[in-house]
Amino acid sequence: MNHAAARGVYTLTDRLPIGENELVGIVEETVVATPSPFNMQSGRAVILLGEQHKLLWDAIVYDTLKAIVPEDAFETTVAKLSGFAAGAGTILFLED
């Protein structure tokens, strides 16, 4: 089977398929169940929804990348950022 042919591409939308509380519960369970070295449970997650999500992509990420991406490549970068920003939220996974 050609794996490249089986690849699906999905456009993100601002509509969650589940409730926000259910999403938070799934992320919490995932963080707790994820193995960590020496069982330190050092994983953390930040869930950004609504205005916090928009602020991250429209201001923080955009402004940061605008300062470091060459001008001739920035249009492609903006297209990618717009795709991520179109989502309902962002989940940042961190190791403490």
C-alpha positions, 0 to 999 in steps of 0.5 A, a space after each residue: 500500500 502506498 502510504 502517501 496516497 492514504 494520507 488525509 488532509 483536514 482543514 481546521 475549523 473553530 468548532 470543537 467536536 466535543 465540549 470544552 470540559 470533555 476536552 480538558 478532561 481528555 488532556 488531563 488524563 493524557 498528561 497523567 497517563 503519559 510515561 515520564 523518566 523515573 515516573 516524575 510526572 513532569 508533563 504539563 499542558 496548557 489549553 488555549 481556547 477562544 480569545 487566548 487561542 487567537 492571541 497566541 496565533 495572531 499576535 505572539 506567534 505571528 509577531 515572533 516569526 515576522 521578526 525572524 523569517 526572511 521577508 521573501 518566505 513570510 507569505 508562506 509562513 502566514 499561510 501556515 499560521 492562518 491554518 493553525 489559527 483557524 482551529 478552535 484552540 491550541 494545546 501546548 504540551 510542556 516538560 517541567 
